[in-house]
Amino acid sequence: MLKYLVAVVLLLSQQTQCEPPQMPKFQLVYLKWDWTIAHKTEGTAKLANEWSQLLKSAQIDVMMLPLGPGRVMLMGEKLKKVRKFVLEQPEVD
């Protein structure tokens, strides 16, 4: 029983010394209503792909997932730079 207790204590002490896992960072983007009505889900997916390619050319790794008409989820580490880029786009509300 003592061996088991020592093993558990050692295991717990090792876990607390490690850094906690990083949670993915994400943000939601809502596009303008009139743009969403005109372009629907297909346009949202195309726009997310275009933005993703532009950011990759600037060496900013971000994943853009279209969630439906007019909504895009951004996932990545450098979301401050991505947010600035996205807010400058004419399609964003």
Secondary structure by P-SEA (a helix, b strand, c coil): caaaaaaaaaaaaaaaaccccccccbbbbbccaaaaaaccaaaaaaaaaaaaaaaaaacbbbbbbbccccbbbbbccaaaaaaaaaaaccccc
